[in-house]
Amino acid sequence: EIRAVPKGTGTGWVYDGEGHIITNYHVIEGANALIVRFIEGTEVPAKVVGADPGTDVAVLQVDLPKQKQQALVALKRGESAPLSVGQEVYAIGNPFGLDHTLTKGIVSGVGRTIMSIGGRPIQGAIQTDASIN
């Protein structure tokens, strides 16, 4: 008998109606099986179709029938250029496996350079005080 052992959890967002999901690379790193759970509880298998460890970003493709893929609603993306220090921001996360955690904070800095978990610099980061815990 072979059982899947959960390695970690994370959060992601729907990029488009074709089933692409954006998440963090450190969430999927080394995984041999991936399951995406949507907010209403549906769980579907997914595969990695793109990854950039240097910026800690991964792109997944969920395995949904075409008619269900069309029901996916992509996250409306905005522009980061007009962000300024002191502006209110929100973050959604999955700390300690606690699904759909929402927090609020402010922009603390823009154009920052931070180190990724893989030890590579990420340019142009937005620093916030929104705590995911």
N, CA, C and O atoms as CSV, one atom per row, in Angstrom:
chain,resi,resn,atom,element,x,y,z
A,1,GLU,N,N,0.846,-1.180,0.000
A,1,GLU,CA,C,0.000,0.000,0.000
A,1,GLU,C,C,0.890,1.243,0.000
A,1,GLU,O,O,1.802,1.370,0.817
A,2,ILE,N,N,0.612,2.142,-0.920
A,2,ILE,CA,C,1.353,3.397,-1.003
A,2,ILE,C,C,0.424,4.521,-0.585
A,2,ILE,O,O,-0.691,4.640,-1.092
A,3,ARG,N,N,0.887,5.339,0.337
A,3,ARG,CA,C,0.088,6.473,0.804
A,3,ARG,C,C,0.843,7.760,0.540
A,3,ARG,O,O,2.069,7.816,0.625
A,4,ALA,N,N,0.082,8.790,0.217
A,4,ALA,CA,C,0.682,10.112,0.034
A,4,ALA,C,C,0.927,10.731,1.402
A,4,ALA,O,O,0.070,10.685,2.285
A,5,VAL,N,N,2.081,11.296,1.557
A,5,VAL,CA,C,2.412,11.983,2.802
A,5,VAL,C,C,2.438,13.476,2.515
A,5,VAL,O,O,3.272,13.940,1.738
A,6,PRO,N,N,1.524,14.248,3.139
A,6,PRO,CA,C,1.518,15.681,2.874
A,6,PRO,C,C,2.805,16.328,3.352
A,6,PRO,O,O,3.225,16.139,4.493
A,7,LYS,N,N,3.426,17.094,2.464
A,7,LYS,CA,C,4.668,17.763,2.824
A,7,LYS,C,C,4.405,19.176,3.302
A,7,LYS,O,O,5.057,19.649,4.233
A,8,GLY,N,N,3.473,19.843,2.686
A,8,GLY,CA,C,3.220,21.219,3.065
A,8,GLY,C,C,1.945,21.735,2.446
A,8,GLY,O,O,1.337,21.094,1.589
A,9,THR,N,N,1.561,22.895,2.892
A,9,THR,CA,C,0.386,23.550,2.348
A,9,THR,C,C,0.741,24.985,2.015
A,9,THR,O,O,1.725,25.532,2.513
A,10,GLY,N,N,-0.060,25.570,1.183
A,10,GLY,CA,C,0.166,26.957,0.808
A,10,GLY,C,C,-1.087,27.522,0.192
A,10,GLY,O,O,-2.148,26.898,0.217
A,11,THR,N,N,-0.957,28.687,-0.350
A,11,THR,CA,C,-2.090,29.342,-0.984
A,11,THR,C,C,-1.731,29.668,-2.424
A,11,THR,O,O,-0.560,29.658,-2.804
A,12,GLY,N,N,-2.731,29.952,-3.200
A,12,GLY,CA,C,-2.517,30.306,-4.590
A,12,GLY,C,C,-3.710,31.077,-5.107
A,12,GLY,O,O,-4.671,31.334,-4.382
A,13,TRP,N,N,-3.630,31.445,-6.381
A,13,TRP,CA,C,-4.744,32.180,-6.984
A,13,TRP,C,C,-4.900,31.782,-8.441
A,13,TRP,O,O,-3.941,31.395,-9.108
A,14,VAL,N,N,-6.149,31.888,-8.920
A,14,VAL,CA,C,-6.483,31.504,-10.290
A,14,VAL,C,C,-5.980,32.588,-11.232
A,14,VAL,O,O,-6.361,33.753,-11.118
A,15,TYR,N,N,-5.122,32.191,-12.162
A,15,TYR,CA,C,-4.550,33.122,-13.131
A,15,TYR,C,C,-5.475,33.330,-14.330
A,15,TYR,O,O,-5.627,34.448,-14.822
A,16,ASP,N,N,-6.097,32.227,-14.797
A,16,ASP,CA,C,-6.958,32.326,-15.975
A,16,ASP,C,C,-8.003,31.221,-15.953
A,16,ASP,O,O,-8.001,30.359,-15.075
A,17,GLY,N,N,-8.896,31.263,-16.938
A,17,GLY,CA,C,-9.955,30.272,-17.038
A,17,GLY,C,C,-9.508,28.941,-17.608
A,17,GLY,O,O,-10.328,28.039,-17.776
A,18,GLU,N,N,-8.229,28.797,-17.909
A,18,GLU,CA,C,-7.701,27.551,-18.447
A,18,GLU,C,C,-7.133,26.649,-17.359
A,18,GLU,O,O,-6.562,25.599,-17.652
A,19,GLY,N,N,-7.290,27.055,-16.111
A,19,GLY,CA,C,-6.858,26.206,-15.004
A,19,GLY,C,C,-5.457,26.442,-14.499
A,19,GLY,O,O,-4.902,25.587,-13.810
A,20,HIS,N,N,-4.867,27.584,-14.824
A,20,HIS,CA,C,-3.537,27.904,-14.295
A,20,HIS,C,C,-3.673,28.553,-12.919
A,20,HIS,O,O,-4.463,29.477,-12.726
A,21,ILE,N,N,-2.895,28.055,-11.979
A,21,ILE,CA,C,-2.893,28.534,-10.598
A,21,ILE,C,C,-1.478,29.009,-10.271
A,21,ILE,O,O,-0.504,28.319,-10.572
A,22,ILE,N,N,-1.366,30.180,-9.660
A,22,ILE,CA,C,-0.067,30.705,-9.240
A,22,ILE,C,C,0.098,30.448,-7.745
A,22,ILE,O,O,-0.810,30.718,-6.958
A,23,THR,N,N,1.250,29.928,-7.360
A,23,THR,CA,C,1.553,29.674,-5.953
A,23,THR,C,C,3.041,29.934,-5.724
A,23,THR,O,O,3.741,30.406,-6.619
A,24,ASN,N,N,3.508,29.628,-4.538
A,24,ASN,CA,C,4.931,29.781,-4.227
A,24,ASN,C,C,5.686,28.500,-4.562
A,24,ASN,O,O,5.179,27.396,-4.364
A,25,TYR,N,N,6.895,28.662,-5.068
A,25,TYR,CA,C,7.726,27.509,-5.397
A,25,TYR,C,C,8.020,26.661,-4.160
A,25,TYR,O,O,8.008,25.433,-4.235
A,26,HIS,N,N,8.283,27.306,-3.026
A,26,HIS,CA,C,8.636,26.526,-1.835
A,26,HIS,C,C,7.487,25.628,-1.382
A,26,HIS,O,O,7.713,24.666,-0.648
A,27,VAL,N,N,6.266,25.925,-1.805
A,27,VAL,CA,C,5.111,25.097,-1.450
A,27,VAL,C,C,5.130,23.780,-2.220
A,27,VAL,O,O,4.731,22.746,-1.685
A,28,ILE,N,N,5.586,23.808,-3.463
A,28,ILE,CA,C,5.526,22.607,-4.314
A,28,ILE,C,C,6.879,21.929,-4.496
A,28,ILE,O,O,6.958,20.849,-5.082
A,29,GLU,N,N,7.929,22.546,-4.003
A,29,GLU,CA,C,9.281,22.019,-4.198
A,29,GLU,C,C,9.394,20.583,-3.684
A,29,GLU,O,O,9.080,20.302,-2.527
A,30,GLY,N,N,9.840,19.690,-4.547
A,30,GLY,CA,C,10.050,18.298,-4.165
A,30,GLY,C,C,8.792,17.453,-4.091
A,30,GLY,O,O,8.870,16.270,-3.758
A,31,ALA,N,N,7.638,18.026,-4.392
A,31,ALA,CA,C,6.383,17.264,-4.315
A,31,ALA,C,C,6.289,16.294,-5.483
A,31,ALA,O,O,6.671,16.625,-6.605
A,32,ASN,N,N,5.779,15.097,-5.216
A,32,ASN,CA,C,5.555,14.152,-6.302
A,32,ASN,C,C,4.075,14.033,-6.645
A,32,ASN,O,O,3.717,13.359,-7.611
A,33,ALA,N,N,3.219,14.673,-5.873
A,33,ALA,CA,C,1.787,14.734,-6.163
A,33,ALA,C,C,1.254,16.040,-5.589
A,33,ALA,O,O,1.620,16.443,-4.485
A,34,LEU,N,N,0.387,16.691,-6.352
A,34,LEU,CA,C,-0.183,17.965,-5.919
A,34,LEU,C,C,-1.700,17.909,-5.979
A,34,LEU,O,O,-2.275,17.385,-6.934
A,35,ILE,N,N,-2.337,18.447,-4.962
A,35,ILE,CA,C,-3.789,18.574,-4.916
A,35,ILE,C,C,-4.108,20.042,-4.670
A,35,ILE,O,O,-3.554,20.659,-3.760
A,36,VAL,N,N,-5.000,20.601,-5.482
A,36,VAL,CA,C,-5.479,21.967,-5.284
A,36,VAL,C,C,-6.883,21.876,-4.708
A,36,VAL,O,O,-7.744,21.178,-5.243
A,37,ARG,N,N,-7.102,22.593,-3.605
A,37,ARG,CA,C,-8.437,22.638,-2.991
A,37,ARG,C,C,-8.983,24.051,-3.161
A,37,ARG,O,O,-8.377,25.023,-2.711
A,38,PHE,N,N,-10.130,24.148,-3.813
A,38,PHE,CA,C,-10.770,25.440,-4.015
A,38,PHE,C,C,-11.575,25.824,-2.777
A,38,PHE,O,O,-11.853,24.982,-1.924
A,39,ILE,N,N,-11.943,27.083,-2.685
A,39,ILE,CA,C,-12.567,27.617,-1.479
A,39,ILE,C,C,-13.861,26.884,-1.112
A,39,ILE,O,O,-14.202,26.793,0.067
A,40,GLU,N,N,-14.584,26.359,-2.111
A,40,GLU,CA,C,-15.833,25.657,-1.801
A,40,GLU,C,C,-15.595,24.197,-1.424
A,40,GLU,O,O,-16.543,23.472,-1.120
A,41,GLY,N,N,-14.318,23.757,-1.444
A,41,GLY,CA,C,-13.980,22.415,-0.985
A,41,GLY,C,C,-13.600,21.425,-2.062
A,41,GLY,O,O,-13.087,20.353,-1.743
A,42,THR,N,N,-13.833,21.742,-3.332
A,42,THR,CA,C,-13.459,20.848,-4.426
A,42,THR,C,C,-11.951,20.637,-4.430
A,42,THR,O,O,-11.184,21.596,-4.343
A,43,GLU,N,N,-11.526,19.377,-4.531
A,43,GLU,CA,C,-10.106,19.044,-4.612
A,43,GLU,C,C,-9.827,18.390,-5.954
A,43,GLU,O,O,-10.545,17.481,-6.370
A,44,VAL,N,N,-8.777,18.857,-6.636
A,44,VAL,CA,C,-8.421,18.324,-7.948
A,44,VAL,C,C,-6.913,18.159,-8.042
A,44,VAL,O,O,-6.163,18.916,-7.426
A,45,PRO,N,N,-6.464,17.166,-8.817
A,45,PRO,CA,C,-5.024,17.021,-9.020
A,45,PRO,C,C,-4.480,18.162,-9.876
A,45,PRO,O,O,-5.203,18.764,-10.670
A,46,ALA,N,N,-3.200,18.442,-9.699
A,46,ALA,CA,C,-2.542,19.495,-10.474
A,46,ALA,C,C,-1.129,19.055,-10.808
A,46,ALA,O,O,-0.574,18.157,-10.174
A,47,LYS,N,N,-0.558,19.701,-11.814
A,47,LYS,CA,C,0.845,19.449,-12.156
A,47,LYS,C,C,1.548,20.794,-12.309
A,47,LYS,O,O,0.922,21.812,-12.605
A,48,VAL,N,N,2.846,20.773,-12.102
A,48,VAL,CA,C,3.659,21.976,-12.260
A,48,VAL,C,C,3.932,22.172,-13.747
A,48,VAL,O,O,4.426,21.263,-14.415
A,49,VAL,N,N,3.611,23.358,-14.266
A,49,VAL,CA,C,3.890,23.659,-15.670
A,49,VAL,C,C,4.911,24.791,-15.813
A,49,VAL,O,O,5.333,25.118,-16.922
A,50,GLY,N,N,5.296,25.376,-14.700
A,50,GLY,CA,C,6.317,26.416,-14.722
A,50,GLY,C,C,6.771,26.722,-13.313
A,50,GLY,O,O,5.986,26.641,-12.368
A,51,ALA,N,N,8.037,27.073,-13.168
A,51,ALA,CA,C,8.554,27.398,-11.838
A,51,ALA,C,C,9.787,28.275,-11.962
A,51,ALA,O,O,10.584,28.133,-12.889
A,52,ASP,N,N,9.923,29.181,-11.010
A,52,ASP,CA,C,11.116,30.014,-10.907
A,52,ASP,C,C,11.537,30.047,-9.444
A,52,ASP,O,O,11.064,30.887,-8.679
A,53,PRO,N,N,12.427,29.132,-9.051
A,53,PRO,CA,C,12.860,29.092,-7.650
A,53,PRO,C,C,13.460,30.414,-7.182
A,53,PRO,O,O,13.356,30.759,-6.005
A,54,GLY,N,N,14.084,31.151,-8.087
A,54,GLY,CA,C,14.722,32.406,-7.715
A,54,GLY,C,C,13.758,33.459,-7.213
A,54,GLY,O,O,14.111,34.272,-6.359
A,55,THR,N,N,12.543,33.451,-7.740
A,55,THR,CA,C,11.531,34.401,-7.271
A,55,THR,C,C,10.446,33.717,-6.451
A,55,THR,O,O,9.464,34.351,-6.066
A,56,ASP,N,N,10.620,32.418,-6.181
A,56,ASP,CA,C,9.692,31.644,-5.354
A,56,ASP,C,C,8.281,31.615,-5.943
A,56,ASP,O,O,7.293,31.730,-5.219
A,57,VAL,N,N,8.203,31.458,-7.273
A,57,VAL,CA,C,6.910,31.409,-7.959
A,57,VAL,C,C,6.791,30.093,-8.717
A,57,VAL,O,O,7.757,29.620,-9.316
A,58,ALA,N,N,5.590,29.506,-8.683
A,58,ALA,CA,C,5.305,28.300,-9.457
A,58,ALA,C,C,3.947,28.450,-10.130
A,58,ALA,O,O,3.043,29.099,-9.604
A,59,VAL,N,N,3.821,27.836,-11.304
A,59,VAL,CA,C,2.561,27.827,-12.039
A,59,VAL,C,C,2.086,26.384,-12.114
A,59,VAL,O,O,2.813,25.498,-12.563
A,60,LEU,N,N,0.860,26.163,-11.669
A,60,LEU,CA,C,0.247,24.838,-11.711
A,60,LEU,C,C,-0.833,24.812,-12.775
A,60,LEU,O,O,-1.378,25.850,-13.151
A,61,GLN,N,N,-1.136,23.614,-13.254
A,61,GLN,CA,C,-2.266,23.393,-14.149
A,61,GLN,C,C,-3.162,22.386,-13.456
A,61,GLN,O,O,-2.744,21.259,-13.188
A,62,VAL,N,N,-4.403,22.787,-13.162
A,62,VAL,CA,C,-5.323,21.856,-12.519
A,62,VAL,C,C,-5.959,20.967,-13.572
A,62,VAL,O,O,-6.160,21.376,-14.716
A,63,ASP,N,N,-6.270,19.755,-13.171
A,63,ASP,CA,C,-6.857,18.763,-14.053
A,63,ASP,C,C,-8.376,18.820,-13.912
A,63,ASP,O,O,-8.967,18.074,-13.131
A,64,LEU,N,N,-8.995,19.712,-14.676
A,64,LEU,CA,C,-10.449,19.883,-14.662
A,64,LEU,C,C,-11.002,19.661,-16.062
A,64,LEU,O,O,-10.337,19.980,-17.048
A,65,PRO,N,N,-12.218,19.116,-16.161
A,65,PRO,CA,C,-12.856,19.063,-17.477
A,65,PRO,C,C,-13.031,20.489,-18.013
A,65,PRO,O,O,-13.161,21.434,-17.235
A,66,LYS,N,N,-13.035,20.640,-19.333
A,66,LYS,CA,C,-13.113,21.970,-19.955
A,66,LYS,C,C,-14.301,22.787,-19.434
A,66,LYS,O,O,-14.156,23.984,-19.185
A,67,GLN,N,N,-15.471,22.160,-19.265
A,67,GLN,CA,C,-16.640,22.920,-18.821
A,67,GLN,C,C,-16.454,23.464,-17.405
A,67,GLN,O,O,-16.971,24.533,-17.081
A,68,LYS,N,N,-15.721,22.738,-16.562
A,68,LYS,CA,C,-15.456,23.232,-15.207
A,68,LYS,C,C,-14.347,24.278,-15.214
A,68,LYS,O,O,-14.369,25.208,-14.408
A,69,GLN,N,N,-13.375,24.135,-16.118
A,69,GLN,CA,C,-12.325,25.153,-16.228
A,69,GLN,C,C,-12.932,26.504,-16.568
A,69,GLN,O,O,-12.485,27.534,-16.064
A,70,GLN,N,N,-13.939,26.501,-17.413
A,70,GLN,CA,C,-14.559,27.756,-17.828
A,70,GLN,C,C,-15.270,28.444,-16.672
A,70,GLN,O,O,-15.535,29.644,-16.741
A,71,ALA,N,N,-15.584,27.705,-15.608
A,71,ALA,CA,C,-16.230,28.302,-14.439
A,71,ALA,C,C,-15.216,28.993,-13.525
A,71,ALA,O,O,-15.600,29.717,-12.606
A,72,LEU,N,N,-13.924,28.770,-13.776
A,72,LEU,CA,C,-12.905,29.421,-12.954
A,72,LEU,C,C,-12.908,30.923,-13.212
A,72,LEU,O,O,-13.009,31.370,-14.355
A,73,VAL,N,N,-12.798,31.681,-12.151
A,73,VAL,CA,C,-12.757,33.137,-12.278
A,73,VAL,C,C,-11.349,33.601,-11.934
A,73,VAL,O,O,-10.872,33.411,-10.815
A,74,ALA,N,N,-10.697,34.207,-12.907
A,74,ALA,CA,C,-9.331,34.688,-12.695
A,74,ALA,C,C,-9.330,35.876,-11.738
A,74,ALA,O,O,-10.234,36.711,-11.756
A,75,LEU,N,N,-8.306,35.931,-10.909
A,75,LEU,CA,C,-8.133,37.067,-10.013
A,75,LEU,C,C,-7.875,38.320,-10.844
A,75,LEU,O,O,-7.047,38.313,-11.755
A,76,LYS,N,N,-8.584,39.381,-10.524
A,76,LYS,CA,C,-8.347,40.647,-11.223
A,76,LYS,C,C,-7.023,41.209,-10.731
A,76,LYS,O,O,-6.836,41.467,-9.541
A,77,ARG,N,N,-6.119,41.390,-11.670
A,77,ARG,CA,C,-4.796,41.891,-11.315
A,77,ARG,C,C,-4.743,43.400,-11.497
A,77,ARG,O,O,-5.318,43.950,-12.436
A,78,GLY,N,N,-4.053,44.046,-10.594
A,78,GLY,CA,C,-3.919,45.491,-10.658
A,78,GLY,C,C,-2.494,45.886,-10.977
A,78,GLY,O,O,-1.652,45.038,-11.273
A,79,GLU,N,N,-2.238,47.151,-10.915
A,79,GLU,CA,C,-0.910,47.702,-11.165
A,79,GLU,C,C,-0.215,47.972,-9.836
A,79,GLU,O,O,-0.817,48.533,-8.920
A,80,SER,N,N,1.037,47.578,-9.729
A,80,SER,CA,C,1.780,47.853,-8.499
A,80,SER,C,C,2.493,49.197,-8.550
A,80,SER,O,O,2.908,49.710,-7.511
A,81,ALA,N,N,2.644,49.776,-9.737
A,81,ALA,CA,C,3.376,51.043,-9.871
A,81,ALA,C,C,2.803,52.170,-9.012
A,81,ALA,O,O,3.578,52.923,-8.422
A,82,PRO,N,N,1.468,52.319,-8.915
A,82,PRO,CA,C,0.958,53.441,-8.122
A,82,PRO,C,C,0.954,53.202,-6.605
A,82,PRO,O,O,0.536,54.079,-5.849
A,83,LEU,N,N,1.410,52.036,-6.156
A,83,LEU,CA,C,1.439,51.781,-4.712
A,83,LEU,C,C,2.373,52.756,-4.016
A,83,LEU,O,O,3.419,53.128,-4.548
A,84,SER,N,N,1.979,53.161,-2.823
A,84,SER,CA,C,2.842,54.063,-2.055
A,84,SER,C,C,2.849,53.647,-0.590
A,84,SER,O,O,1.924,52.990,-0.111
A,85,VAL,N,N,3.886,54.033,0.099
A,85,VAL,CA,C,4.024,53.728,1.523
A,85,VAL,C,C,2.820,54.297,2.268
A,85,VAL,O,O,2.423,55.442,2.055
A,86,GLY,N,N,2.247,53.470,3.150
A,86,GLY,CA,C,1.086,53.869,3.937
A,86,GLY,C,C,-0.234,53.406,3.361
A,86,GLY,O,O,-1.262,53.482,4.034
A,87,GLN,N,N,-0.226,52.922,2.119
A,87,GLN,CA,C,-1.459,52.455,1.490
A,87,GLN,C,C,-1.906,51.144,2.128
A,87,GLN,O,O,-1.075,50.307,2.481
A,88,GLU,N,N,-3.220,50.964,2.278
A,88,GLU,CA,C,-3.780,49.756,2.871
A,88,GLU,C,C,-3.706,48.595,1.879
A,88,GLU,O,O,-3.986,48.761,0.692
A,89,VAL,N,N,-3.324,47.413,2.382
A,89,VAL,CA,C,-3.236,46.204,1.563
A,89,VAL,C,C,-3.821,45.020,2.326
A,89,VAL,O,O,-3.967,45.062,3.548
A,90,TYR,N,N,-4.149,43.975,1.590
A,90,TYR,CA,C,-4.675,42.745,2.175
A,90,TYR,C,C,-3.826,41.571,1.709
A,90,TYR,O,O,-3.247,41.604,0.623
A,91,ALA,N,N,-3.759,40.548,2.528
A,91,ALA,CA,C,-3.057,39.322,2.158
A,91,ALA,C,C,-3.923,38.135,2.551
A,91,ALA,O,O,-4.558,38.133,3.605
A,92,ILE,N,N,-3.937,37.130,1.690
A,92,ILE,CA,C,-4.653,35.885,1.969
A,92,ILE,C,C,-3.611,34.787,2.021
A,92,ILE,O,O,-2.749,34.700,1.147
A,93,GLY,N,N,-3.688,33.949,3.043
A,93,GLY,CA,C,-2.693,32.900,3.186
A,93,GLY,C,C,-3.265,31.629,3.772
A,93,GLY,O,O,-4.475,31.487,3.948
A,94,ASN,N,N,-2.364,30.708,4.069
A,94,ASN,CA,C,-2.715,29.396,4.600
A,94,ASN,C,C,-1.714,29.026,5.690
A,94,ASN,O,O,-1.091,27.967,5.618
A,95,PRO,N,N,-1.550,29.886,6.702
A,95,PRO,CA,C,-0.545,29.593,7.725
A,95,PRO,C,C,-0.935,28.379,8.560
A,95,PRO,O,O,-2.077,28.255,9.002
A,96,PHE,N,N,0.019,27.498,8.767
A,96,PHE,CA,C,-0.201,26.313,9.599
A,96,PHE,C,C,-1.388,25.486,9.115
A,96,PHE,O,O,-2.026,24.796,9.911
A,97,GLY,N,N,-1.692,25.548,7.806
A,97,GLY,CA,C,-2.819,24.802,7.253
A,97,GLY,C,C,-4.171,25.415,7.551
A,97,GLY,O,O,-5.196,24.771,7.325
A,98,LEU,N,N,-4.206,26.642,8.052
A,98,LEU,CA,C,-5.465,27.328,8.350
A,98,LEU,C,C,-5.937,28.042,7.084
A,98,LEU,O,O,-5.550,29.176,6.803
A,99,ASP,N,N,-6.789,27.336,6.329
A,99,ASP,CA,C,-7.238,27.823,5.022
A,99,ASP,C,C,-7.872,29.204,5.081
A,99,ASP,O,O,-8.521,29.577,6.058
A,100,HIS,N,N,-7.664,29.947,4.007
A,100,HIS,CA,C,-8.366,31.197,3.721
A,100,HIS,C,C,-8.233,32.229,4.835
A,100,HIS,O,O,-9.217,32.849,5.237
A,101,THR,N,N,-7.025,32.406,5.324
A,101,THR,CA,C,-6.750,33.410,6.345
A,101,THR,C,C,-6.549,34.757,5.660
A,101,THR,O,O,-5.730,34.879,4.749
A,102,LEU,N,N,-7.296,35.766,6.099
A,102,LEU,CA,C,-7.213,37.111,5.536
A,102,LEU,C,C,-6.640,38.050,6.578
A,102,LEU,O,O,-7.028,38.009,7.745
A,103,THR,N,N,-5.717,38.894,6.152
A,103,THR,CA,C,-5.130,39.875,7.054
A,103,THR,C,C,-5.001,41.205,6.322
A,103,THR,O,O,-4.985,41.258,5.092
A,104,LYS,N,N,-4.911,42.270,7.100
A,104,LYS,CA,C,-4.827,43.616,6.539
A,104,LYS,C,C,-3.587,44.302,7.080
A,104,LYS,O,O,-3.184,44.063,8.219
A,105,GLY,N,N,-2.990,45.145,6.272
A,105,GLY,CA,C,-1.830,45.897,6.721
A,105,GLY,C,C,-1.629,47.119,5.852
A,105,GLY,O,O,-2.541,47.556,5.150
A,106,ILE,N,N,-0.426,47.665,5.904
A,106,ILE,CA,C,-0.080,48.805,5.069
A,106,ILE,C,C,1.203,48.508,4.302
A,106,ILE,O,O,1.991,47.646,4.691
A,107,VAL,N,N,1.394,49.233,3.213
A,107,VAL,CA,C,2.644,49.145,2.466
A,107,VAL,C,C,3.713,49.844,3.295
A,107,VAL,O,O,3.587,51.022,3.630
A,108,SER,N,N,4.762,49.103,3.618
A,108,SER,CA,C,5.869,49.650,4.410
A,108,SER,C,C,7.001,50.153,3.526
A,108,SER,O,O,7.765,51.032,3.926
A,109,GLY,N,N,7.108,49.594,2.320
A,109,GLY,CA,C,8.168,49.994,1.406
A,109,GLY,C,C,7.910,49.436,0.022
A,109,GLY,O,O,7.260,48.401,-0.120
A,110,VAL,N,N,8.411,50.109,-0.998
A,110,VAL,CA,C,8.281,49.634,-2.380
A,110,VAL,C,C,9.672,49.574,-3.010
A,110,VAL,O,O,10.598,50.257,-2.571
A,111,GLY,N,N,9.800,48.750,-4.037
A,111,GLY,CA,C,11.080,48.629,-4.733
A,111,GLY,C,C,12.167,47.977,-3.902
A,111,GLY,O,O,13.351,48.236,-4.118
A,112,ARG,N,N,11.783,47.137,-2.956
A,112,ARG,CA,C,12.759,46.487,-2.085
A,112,ARG,C,C,13.427,45.311,-2.798
A,112,ARG,O,O,12.871,44.736,-3.733
A,113,THR,N,N,14.610,44.973,-2.343
A,113,THR,CA,C,15.281,43.749,-2.769
A,113,THR,C,C,15.310,42.829,-1.562
A,113,THR,O,O,15.836,43.180,-0.506
A,114,ILE,N,N,14.729,41.635,-1.738
A,114,ILE,CA,C,14.704,40.659,-0.647
A,114,ILE,C,C,15.327,39.363,-1.139
A,114,ILE,O,O,15.461,39.149,-2.343
A,115,MET,N,N,15.700,38.514,-0.221
A,115,MET,CA,C,16.263,37.216,-0.579
A,115,MET,C,C,15.154,36.171,-0.586
A,115,MET,O,O,14.347,36.103,0.341
A,116,SER,N,N,15.121,35.363,-1.633
A,116,SER,CA,C,14.152,34.277,-1.700
A,116,SER,C,C,14.580,33.169,-0.750
A,116,SER,O,O,15.697,33.172,-0.232
A,117,ILE,N,N,13.685,32.232,-0.532
A,117,ILE,CA,C,14.013,31.079,0.304
A,117,ILE,C,C,15.200,30.329,-0.289
A,117,ILE,O,O,15.997,29.743,0.444
A,118,GLY,N,N,15.320,30.347,-1.624
A,118,GLY,CA,C,16.436,29.693,-2.301
A,118,GLY,C,C,17.727,30.497,-2.259
A,118,GLY,O,O,18.739,30.070,-2.814
A,119,GLY,N,N,17.703,31.664,-1.604
A,119,GLY,CA,C,18.909,32.464,-1.467
A,119,GLY,C,C,19.195,33.401,-2.626
A,119,GLY,O,O,20.289,33.958,-2.719
A,120,ARG,N,N,18.223,33.578,-3.511
A,120,ARG,CA,C,18.407,34.481,-4.647
A,120,ARG,C,C,17.683,35.801,-4.384
A,120,ARG,O,O,16.625,35.812,-3.756
A,121,PRO,N,N,18.247,36.912,-4.861
A,121,PRO,CA,C,17.585,38.203,-4.643
A,121,PRO,C,C,16.347,38.360,-5.525
A,121,PRO,O,O,16.353,37.978,-6.695
A,122,ILE,N,N,15.298,38.921,-4.956
A,122,ILE,CA,C,14.079,39.266,-5.689
A,122,ILE,C,C,14.013,40.786,-5.718
A,122,ILE,O,O,13.937,41.437,-4.675
A,123,GLN,N,N,14.041,41.341,-6.918
A,123,GLN,CA,C,14.030,42.796,-7.095
A,123,GLN,C,C,12.594,43.319,-7.138
A,123,GLN,O,O,11.684,42.615,-7.576
A,124,GLY,N,N,12.400,44.544,-6.688
A,124,GLY,CA,C,11.109,45.217,-6.830
A,124,GLY,C,C,10.022,44.712,-5.906
A,124,GLY,O,O,8.840,44.871,-6.209
A,125,ALA,N,N,10.386,44.110,-4.793
A,125,ALA,CA,C,9.393,43.563,-3.866
A,125,ALA,C,C,8.635,44.683,-3.149
A,125,ALA,O,O,9.155,45.781,-2.950
A,126,ILE,N,N,7.409,44.378,-2.773
A,126,ILE,CA,C,6.576,45.295,-2.004
A,126,ILE,C,C,6.588,44.804,-0.561
A,126,ILE,O,O,6.176,43.678,-0.285
A,127,GLN,N,N,7.050,45.628,0.344
A,127,GLN,CA,C,7.113,45.269,1.761
A,127,GLN,C,C,5.826,45.736,2.437
A,127,GLN,O,O,5.393,46.873,2.253
A,128,THR,N,N,5.220,44.839,3.224
A,128,THR,CA,C,4.016,45.195,3.980
A,128,THR,C,C,4.186,44.759,5.427
A,128,THR,O,O,5.100,44.005,5.763
A,129,ASP,N,N,3.297,45.242,6.270
A,129,ASP,CA,C,3.292,44.767,7.651
A,129,ASP,C,C,2.140,43.793,7.885
A,129,ASP,O,O,1.830,43.464,9.030
A,130,ALA,N,N,1.497,43.325,6.796
A,130,ALA,CA,C,0.403,42.362,6.906
A,130,ALA,C,C,0.982,41.020,7.347
A,130,ALA,O,O,1.796,40.423,6.644
A,131,SER,N,N,0.561,40.565,8.495
A,131,SER,CA,C,1.106,39.357,9.101
A,131,SER,C,C,0.205,38.163,8.806
A,131,SER,O,O,-1.000,38.221,9.053
A,132,ILE,N,N,0.777,37.087,8.281
A,132,ILE,CA,C,0.021,35.851,8.038
A,132,ILE,C,C,0.396,34.876,9.142
A,132,ILE,O,O,1.478,34.289,9.122
A,133,ASN,N,N,-0.500,34.705,10.101
A,133,ASN,CA,C,-0.225,33.757,11.189
A,133,ASN,C,C,-1.496,33.200,11.776
A,133,ASN,O,O,-1.445,32.389,12.701
